[in-house]
Amino acid sequence: MKKIGFLSFGHWSNQPGSAVRSAEDVLLQSIELAVAAEELGADGAYYRVHHFARQLSSPFPLLAAVGARTSRIEIGTGVIDMRYENPFYMAEDAGAADLIAGRRLQLGISRGSPEQVIDGWRHFGYQPAEGETDQDMARNHTQVFLQLLEGKGFAKPNPRPMFPNPPGLLRLEPHSETLKERIWWGAASDATAVWAAQMGMNLQSSTLKWDETGEPFHVQQAKQIRKYREAWKEAGHSRAPRVSVSRSIFAITSDLDRMYFGSSRPESDQVGVIDDQRAVFGRSYAAEPAKLIKELREDEAIAEADTLLLTIPNTLGVEYNAHVIESILKDIAPELGWR
């Protein structure tokens, strides 16, 4: 294990027990938690993106703000739903946020997850071409986005521009030269992981996966990662890829931890149906450090990945989530080979 970061779902709720009551709260606390995580020595601050929900939705202002307040930690998403995105505008926003952050963005993108509304992307002005699905549309947007990140000129300049132009065709600005190497694809199936490798994107594998073999979640996920790396090698890319997995992991080190997570977390995989497909959801881990270390060592996918993202209960507030992250970094991570 080389890197450990947190992944926040960015929930907010004006309900008793929630420390995050509004959109303003979740945005400001997301920044503060990234600052705290960097001070603790964590490697990454990642955020989920969901539209039409009481969660984080527009990532680039948040990523830029985190970049301005921090200096070392990686800043990412997991994931941006590409069905909703204009790849041209996204390339500008991503380039600007990456430069503000000193080229620390790690953008996770994908087809997206089940939505709060029916075909929400239609409200953003997008619809699949005739004969295509919304998944096809997401991939098409992704391919255009990746091409734009190459920084090649494509637009014919005005012969009478307001300001002088450099020679040749023009590209979008601002441009970050290395951002394309830091794009990740969130894959729920083996096939999409292989496609991500062929496209030269890093791989994000979450806490769920299409149930393709009936094996335990971590075994299927480890096989997915190995297929991804094989496809990457076959594609002949010049750089080494990165792979992240997400896990809900809680070290029980206090009475408060025990109250929150001592007995309520499932200790086995769960199976459900998403978008009419059978999916397997990975188990949560919650135990005293010694037991937790033993259990995590048996997780094949964690062993295969180079980055572990800790899904955090963000509605419990910055102070408690900093404690959750610190407990993992101090009591668990060194035994898993972190640094």
N, C-alpha and C positions, 0 to 999 in steps of 0.2 A: 504494500500500500504506500503510495507516494504522496497523495494529497487528500486532505479531509476538509470539507466545507459544509455549510448548512444550506438547506433548501426550504424556503418559506412559502407556504401556500397563500399567504397574505390575506387571511380572513379578517373581517371586522364585523362586529355584531353589537348592537346596543342592548345587550342582555346582561342580567346579573352574572357575575363571575368572569366576564370578559374585560381584559385590560385594554382592549382595542375597540373603541365604540364607534369610530367613524372612518371615512376614507382618509381624512387628514391624519388621524392617529396611526393608521397602518403605514402610510407613506413615511411619516416622520420616524416612527419606531423602526421601520425597515432600515433607514439610514443609520440610526443609533445602534442597532444590533450589528450591522456591518462594521462599524467603528469598534464596538466592543469585541467582536470576533477577531478582528485584526490585532487588537492589543493582546488577546489571549494566544495568538499564534496560529489561528486557523488559516487555511489556504484559500477558501472561497466563500463568497456570499451570492447565492442563487435565489431567483424568485420565479414562482409560477405566474402565468398570465392567463386570465379568464375574462371574457367579455360578458356583459349583462349580469354580472354577479357582484356580490359584496366582497370582492377580492381585488387584488392588484390587476390592472388591465392595460395601462399604457406604460410600457417598460422603460422607454428611453429617457424621459425626464428623471426617473428614479435612478437609473444606471449612471447617468451623468452626475447627479447629486452625490451618489455614493462615491463615484470616482473623484469628485472634488474634495470629499472629506477624508479619504483614505489615501494610502501611498503604495501599498504592497499587495493587498489581498486581490485575488481574482474576482471579477464581478460578472455574473451571468444570469441566464434565464433557463427555465426548464418547464415548459417550452412556450415559444411564441407560435400561435396558430397561423400558419401561412395561408389559410383560406381567406383570412381577413386582411392580408397585407398587400399594399401597393409596393412592389419590390424596388421601384425607383425612389419613392419617398423614404422607404425603409433604409436604403443604402445611404442616403444622406444623413438620416437620424443616427444610424449605427456608426457611420464614420465620425460624426461630431462627438458622440458619446465616448467612442473609443479614444479619440485624441485627448479629450478632457481627462480621461482616466489614465492616460499614459500607456495606451495600448494594452489594457488589462481585461478587456471584454472577452467573455466566453459565451457566445450566443447559442443557446439551444433552441432549435426550431423544429416544427413537425407539422403533420396533418392536423394535429389538435386532438382534443378529447371531447366526450359528449357535452352538449351545450345546454345552457339555461333556457334557450329559446329555439324555435324551429328555424333551421337554416339562417342563423344569425348573420352570416357573411353576406346574405342578400341585402341586408340593411346598410351594409358598408359599400354597396354598389358592385358586388362581384357575383357572378354566376358561372357555372361550368359551361364550356362550349358544347355544342350539340354532340351527343355521343360520349361525353366525358362525365366522370363523377366528380364530387367535391374533393376526393382524394387526388384525382388527376390534376385538378386546379391547384391544389396546394403544392404538388410537385412541380407544376409549370411555373408557379410564382417563385419557387425555390431555385429552379434552374436559372431563371432570369436574374434573381438576386445574386447568385454565385458569379454569374458572368459580369455583372456590374462591379462586383468587388475586385475583379481582376484589374480594374482601373484603365482599361483601354478606351480610347476615344471612339465615339459612335455617332455623335450629333453634329450635323453640318453647321458651322458658325454663320451668324448673320454678317453679311458683307459690310453693314453699317452698324456695328455694335455700340452699345452705350459706353463700354469700356474696352480697351484693347484686349484681344485674345491671343493666346499662344498659337503657334502654327498647327495646322492639322485639325482633325476632328476633335470635338470636346467630350470630356467625361463629366460625370457628376462630381461635385465637390461639396464638402471636404472628403478627401480620400485617405483611408488608412491602409498602408501598403501590405500589412501582414494580417489584417482582420480575416481574410478568407481562410487562413489556416486555423482560425479559432471559432469556426462554425461547427456546431454539433447537431446531429439529427436524433430525435427521440423515436426509437423504434420499438414497436410492440410485437413484431413478428421477426422470424429469421430472414424472410425475404426482404423486408424493408431495411434490416441491418446490412444485408449484402448490397442493396442499392446505395445506401449511405456510403459504404466503402468505395463503391465504384465512382461515386460523385466526389470523393475526396473529403468527406466530412467526418469529424470525430463522432463517436457513438455515445448517446445517453440511453441507458436502460433503466426504467423506473421500477416502482414497486408492484407493477403488474405487467403481464405478458399474455398474449394469446396462448391458450393451452394447446400446444401442437403435438405433444407426446404423452401427456398424462403423468409425467415425472414430476418430482418436487420442483417448486418454482426456482430455487437457486441452481438446480441442475440444468433445467431448461435455459435459464439465463446464461449460465456458464457456456453451454453449447452454442448459444446465440453469439456470444462474444468471440468464441473461437472461429465460428463461420465468418464473422465480420473480419477478423484479422487475416484469415485465409483469402478472402475476397480482396482485401486491401493489398496484400502481397501480389496477387494475380494482376491487379490493376496497375502495378508498377509505380506507385507514387514514391516520390523521393524522400519524404519525411516520415517519421514514425507517427502512428495515430494515437489518440487518447481515447480512453473508455471510462465512463463513470457509471456507477450503480447507486441507487437511492435506497436508504433503509431507515426505518423508525427504530432508533436505538436509545434506550434510557438506562443509565447506570443508577441503581438505587443506592444512594449514599446518605439520604436524610429521611426524616419522617415525612417531609413534604413530598419527596419523590415517591415514597411508598404509598402515600395517600392518592397521588395522581395516577401512578402506573403500576403499583405493586400487585394488583390482581385483575385488572380490567383489560389487559392486552392479550389478544389471541396468540397462542404459542404454536400454531400450525397454519399452513397455507389455507386460504379461503378461495372458493371457486364461485364465479358469478357470470353473468351475461352482460356484455357491453356492445352496443350496436349490433345486436343479433349474433355475436360471436362469444364463444366460451372463453373466459379469461381466468387466469390463476393469479391471485394476489399474494405476494410474499408475506410471511409472518412478521410480526413485530418482535423486538427483543427488549426485555426489561428484566433486569436481575442485578444482584450484587456483582461488583466488578469481576471477581474470580470466576463465577459461573458464566458471566457474559463473555469473557475472553474465550472460554472453552467453546461456547456455542458459536461465536463468530468465526473461530478458526475452522469450523466445519462447513461454513458457507462457501461453496465453490465459486460463486460469482464474485464475491468480495475478493477472493484470492486472485481471480482473473483480471479484475479491473485495476486501473492505476489511480482512480479517484473515487472517493466515497462521499456521497452527499447525505447528510443527516436531515431527515424531515423533522421539522420542529413544530411544537404547538404554539404558534405565534400569538394566539389570543391570550396566553398566560403572561405576556409582557416581556420587556427587554431583559430585566434583571433575572427572571427565572430562566429564560432561554439562554442567556449567557452562562448561567450555572450548568445547564444541560450540556452545552458545548464544552465548557471547561472540564466537566467530569469525564467526558469521552477523551478529550485530548490528554488529560493528566493520568487517568487511571486505566484506560483501555488501549488507546492508539499506539503507545510504544510497544505493547505486546503483539500488535498486529504488523509491526515492521515500519510504522510511520517514522520517517526520518531516522 
